[in-house]
């Protein structure tokens, strides 16, 4: 279905996007640091499924509806931005996003859904998918919706795998961080500020004509 040169170019572009710092990979790294490899993996899988949610919405035309409707766009933007701001506030107020105290740890179920919702409720990945995937789609190669779903699955898989690697690598630093609590505090502040910045950038999004 996909020529090799197009597929390689797409994968390279995906790698650049996935590796760029953002709330989802910071969340996976934080889970790996504080709760271990399983938490990092589940947070990463949640982020990957969030990409598939946005891809499916784009393939079905829902993203176009949201983009065309001021009310729908505002509602999605408000929910996503406020959710990210709330995650940032929690990280700053409790300093427990990266914590080695068992009482501060979340259940793996909650870790997964936080990773999922931080992506699903953020309209920026949806708008990115809507603008990014069609550049690699060609009607001559078959059904456009199917091509978008396959491209989205590749993007989601790379997201889940790379975030998992980052989170598991971060886990190896946890013993050092236990001996340097001030660094952990700084990382919590940095993560919180990143979530807040991401939330504000979502709230500042403008609807494209």
N, C-alpha and C positions, 0 to 999 in steps of 0.2 A: 504493500500500500504506500510506503514512504521510500523515496529515493535515499540512498545512503548519505549523500551530501546534505540533503535537507534534514535528515534525522540527526546527523552529527552536529550540524549548526544549532539545531533545537536543543540538543542535550547540553552543548556548551553554554548556550544562553541560560538554560535552566540552572546550571551549576553556579553561574555568576549570581543569579537572583537568590538562590538558596543560601549561598555563603555570605550574602550581605547581612550585616547585623540588623536584627529586628526583634520584635517582642516574642515571636514563636521560638526562634532558636535560643534566645536568652532564657526563655522559660524552660526549654529542654536542658540546657546547661545547668540552670539552677537546680532542677530536679535531680540531675546526676550528682551534683556537688553535695546536696543535703540528704537525699534519700536513696541514692544508688542507681544501678544500671536498669533495674526493672522500671523504676519511676521515669527515668530518662527515656526509655523505650516507649512507654505508654504515652507520655506527653508528645513524643515525636510522631507516633502513629496517629494520635488525635489531630495533630497539625496536618498530616498527610491526608486524612479523611476530610479535613476542612477544605483542602485544595480540590478534592473530588466533588465536594458539595458545590463549590463555586463553579467548577467545570460543568457539572450537570445542569446547574441553573443557567449557565451561558448557552449550553447546547439546546436547552428547551426554550430559550428566549426570555426567561425570567429576568435576567440581568438587563436586557434591553428595556423591559417594562419598567424596572426600577429606575433605570437611567432616564427614561422618558417622563416619568411621573414625579413632579416636584415633591408631592406629599410622601410617596413611597421612598424616594431617595433620602429625604430629610429624616424619616422615621428610622431607616436602616442606619444612617449615619449617626444619629443620636444614640441609638442603642449600642452600636459598636464602639463609638468614642467614649461613652460613659462607662462601658464595661472595662475598657483599657485603663481609664482613669481610676476606676475602683481597684483594679489590680495594682496599679502604681501606688495608690494611697495605702493599701494593705501592706505592700512591701516596705514603704517608708515608716508607717506607723508601728507595725509589729516587728519589723526586721526579722521576719520568720520565713521569708521565701527561701533563703539559704540559712538553714538552722540544723544543728546536729542534736538538738533536744528532741527525744521521741515524742514529747507532748505536742510539739509544733509540726510534726509530720502529718501529711494528709493521707487518706486512704488512696490506694492505687486507682480505685474507681473515680475518685474526685480528681486525681492527677490527670487521668485520661480526659475527663470531660472539660477540665479547665483548658487543656491543650487544644481540644476540639473547638470549644466556644470562643477562645481567643482568636481563632482563625475564622470561624463561621460568622461571628458577629462583627468582624472587621470588613467593611466594604472595599477596602483598598485591594485585597487579593482578588475580589470579584471583578473589580474594574480592570485590574491588571490582566487577569485571564481573558476578559472580554476583548482587550486591546492586543494581547500578546499572541494567543493561539491562532486567530484567523490569519496571521501573517504566514503561517506554515501550512495552511489548509488550501487544497485545490479541489474544485468540483470535478476535475478530470480524473481524480484518484478514487472516487467513490463518494458515498454519503458524507456530507460535511459534518453532521452531528456525530457520526461514528468516529470520524477522524479527530474531532475535538475531544471526545471521550478518551480515545487512545492517547492522544497527546497529554491530556490531563492526568491520566493514570501514570504516565512516565514521570510527569512533574511531581505528582503525589508520592510516588515510590522514591524518587531521588530525595524529596524533602524528608520523608520518614527515615531513610537510611542515613543521610548525612547528619540530621539532627541527632539520631541515635548514637552515631560515632562520636559526635561532639560531646553529648551528654555522658557517654561511657568514659571518654577520655577525661572529662572533668572530674568524674568519680575518683580517678587516680590521684587527684590533687586534694581530696577531702581530708586525708590524714594530715597534710601540711597545714590546711586551713584550720583544723582543730587546734593547732598550736599557735595560730596567729588570728585570734578572734577579731582584731581590729580590721584585718583585711576582709573578713566575712561581713563585717558591718558596712565597710565601704562598698562591697559588691551588692549588698542589699539596697543601699542608697542608689548606686548606679543603675541597678535593675528597675527600681521604682521610678527613677527619673526617666528612664527609657520608655517605660509603659506610659507615663504621663505625657511625654513628648509624642508618642505614637497616638495616644488618645486625642490630643490637641490637633494633631495633623489630620486625623480623621474628621473631627468636628469642623476643620477649616476647608474640607473638600468642597469644591464647587461642581455643580452639575454641568456636564458638558452639553452643549447644544447638539 
